[in-house]
Amino acid sequence: MSKPIDVPGAADARRIEWTVPAGGGIDAARIVTVLALSSKKVLVNLSLGVSQSQAASTRIDDVVNSLKVG
């Protein structure tokens, strides 16, 4: 999934999410990336990953919503 989001201070921002399958002894994971472009054309890249089994209890949205671009 990829969708535009509001990030304070950003001229443009996009949230990208995907699931990485389990393999090699590692659990399946949910990955969330936010790409935010500042007004000065600096790209901020925030990526978070969490085990799929713990995704519901992890506060990914709180972290994403705390992002501000200066």
Backbone bond lengths (Angstrom), bond angles and torsions (degrees), N, CA, C in turn:
res aa  C-N    CA-C-N  psi(-1)  N-CA   C-N-CA  omega(-1)  CA-C   N-CA-C  phi
1 M - - - 1.438 - - 1.523 108.38 -
2 S 1.284 116.68 140.81 1.450 123.28 176.16 1.522 107.64 -141.16
3 K 1.356 115.95 127.69 1.466 118.42 -179.53 1.516 109.96 -149.55
4 P 1.335 116.94 150.09 1.457 120.27 176.13 1.534 109.86 -69.83
5 I 1.341 116.56 144.70 1.463 121.15 175.99 1.523 108.75 -136.78
6 D 1.337 115.27 164.19 1.463 121.15 175.95 1.517 109.25 -92.61
7 V 1.315 116.22 126.16 1.458 123.23 173.67 1.523 106.06 -126.50
8 P 1.350 117.10 119.62 1.467 118.82 -179.23 1.529 111.71 -54.32
9 G 1.339 115.41 130.16 1.455 121.84 178.79 1.515 114.72 88.46
10 A 1.326 117.64 -10.17 1.472 120.77 -178.22 1.525 110.37 -91.25
11 A 1.325 115.67 139.97 1.462 121.31 174.43 1.529 110.07 -74.49
12 D 1.334 116.27 -29.32 1.464 122.25 -179.97 1.524 107.19 -158.27
13 A 1.327 116.96 146.75 1.466 120.32 178.31 1.517 110.01 -153.37
14 R 1.325 115.30 149.54 1.462 122.46 -177.74 1.522 108.88 -140.11
15 R 1.343 116.25 138.59 1.468 123.05 175.06 1.523 107.84 -106.87
16 I 1.325 115.33 128.21 1.458 121.76 -178.53 1.530 107.40 -123.15
17 E 1.345 116.98 131.02 1.463 121.21 -179.63 1.513 109.75 -130.46
18 W 1.337 115.49 145.09 1.458 120.36 173.18 1.516 109.29 -156.85
19 T 1.324 116.09 166.23 1.454 122.56 177.23 1.519 108.97 -113.59
20 V 1.318 115.40 132.02 1.454 121.70 177.07 1.524 107.22 -97.54
21 P 1.336 118.69 126.47 1.463 119.95 -178.13 1.529 112.23 -67.61
22 A 1.321 115.37 155.41 1.462 121.30 176.83 1.520 109.42 -67.55
23 G 1.313 115.14 152.39 1.456 119.64 177.20 1.509 111.63 174.23
24 G 1.299 116.62 147.94 1.454 121.39 176.94 1.518 113.79 61.67
25 G 1.313 117.42 31.22 1.458 120.86 -179.91 1.510 114.69 85.50
26 I 1.316 117.92 2.45 1.464 122.13 179.56 1.528 108.58 -105.77
27 D 1.336 116.35 133.91 1.464 121.39 178.47 1.526 110.93 -66.00
28 A 1.328 115.34 159.18 1.463 120.20 171.54 1.532 108.14 -59.56
29 A 1.325 116.74 146.39 1.465 120.15 -176.14 1.518 110.77 -131.60
30 R 1.313 115.34 149.53 1.456 122.70 172.72 1.524 106.49 -101.38
31 I 1.318 117.05 127.94 1.462 122.99 -179.50 1.531 108.40 -115.78
32 V 1.314 116.27 131.62 1.463 122.18 175.79 1.525 107.48 -124.48
33 T 1.318 116.33 126.23 1.461 122.52 178.07 1.521 108.96 -123.20
34 V 1.320 115.70 135.35 1.465 121.16 172.95 1.521 107.10 -116.44
35 L 1.313 116.13 126.06 1.458 123.57 173.18 1.519 107.17 -108.98
36 A 1.332 116.81 118.36 1.463 121.06 -177.92 1.526 108.84 -125.35
37 L 1.310 116.58 127.80 1.458 122.82 -179.01 1.521 108.90 -102.07
38 S 1.338 115.61 121.89 1.462 119.65 179.33 1.528 110.14 -75.16
39 S 1.320 115.45 168.10 1.472 119.70 177.48 1.528 111.65 -65.33
40 K 1.349 116.87 -20.23 1.464 121.54 178.11 1.524 111.73 -94.00
41 K 1.326 116.86 13.71 1.473 123.83 176.35 1.533 113.24 68.31
42 V 1.338 116.50 31.38 1.463 121.56 172.99 1.527 107.32 -97.42
43 L 1.337 116.70 128.15 1.451 120.91 -179.33 1.524 109.98 -93.58
44 V 1.324 115.87 123.86 1.460 122.83 176.27 1.523 107.05 -102.38
45 N 1.337 116.36 129.75 1.459 122.41 -177.64 1.525 108.01 -121.05
46 L 1.330 117.24 113.09 1.463 123.03 176.78 1.518 107.55 -113.37
47 S 1.335 117.44 120.11 1.465 121.40 178.15 1.518 109.43 -123.84
48 L 1.331 115.45 134.55 1.455 122.96 178.77 1.516 108.46 -127.86
49 G 1.304 116.51 141.62 1.458 120.35 176.42 1.507 109.74 -134.10
50 V 1.323 116.42 142.90 1.459 121.68 179.53 1.523 108.58 -146.26
51 S 1.307 115.80 146.35 1.456 120.55 176.40 1.525 109.24 -56.00
52 Q 1.317 117.14 136.21 1.464 121.30 -178.15 1.532 110.71 -57.38
53 S 1.321 117.52 -33.04 1.466 120.59 -179.18 1.525 112.17 -70.51
54 Q 1.334 118.01 -17.57 1.463 121.67 179.74 1.522 112.83 -111.54
55 A 1.313 117.46 6.03 1.472 120.90 -174.88 1.524 112.24 -60.63
56 A 1.331 117.97 -38.06 1.462 120.62 -177.50 1.530 111.82 -66.54
57 S 1.333 117.95 -33.78 1.458 120.54 -176.85 1.527 113.07 -90.45
58 T 1.311 117.64 -9.19 1.467 121.57 -179.30 1.522 109.43 -86.82
59 R 1.320 116.29 141.67 1.468 120.90 -175.09 1.527 111.09 -96.45
60 I 1.329 115.82 57.23 1.463 121.01 -179.38 1.527 110.79 -58.88
61 D 1.322 117.44 -44.02 1.462 120.09 -177.96 1.531 111.87 -62.03
62 D 1.340 117.67 -34.24 1.466 120.04 177.39 1.530 110.80 -63.46
63 V 1.328 116.63 -40.41 1.464 120.80 179.18 1.533 110.08 -67.93
64 V 1.330 116.31 -46.60 1.470 120.60 179.83 1.526 110.48 -60.92
65 N 1.325 116.85 -43.15 1.468 120.38 -177.88 1.520 113.08 -71.18
66 S 1.340 117.96 -14.98 1.468 120.36 178.74 1.526 112.46 -85.52
67 L 1.336 117.39 -9.50 1.457 121.62 -177.24 1.533 111.12 -68.39
68 K 1.327 114.95 131.05 1.468 122.22 174.50 1.525 107.34 -134.10
69 V 1.305 116.81 142.14 1.453 122.09 179.47 1.528 107.82 -109.88
70 G 1.326 115.75 128.76 1.470 120.26 -177.27 1.491 112.60 -99.84
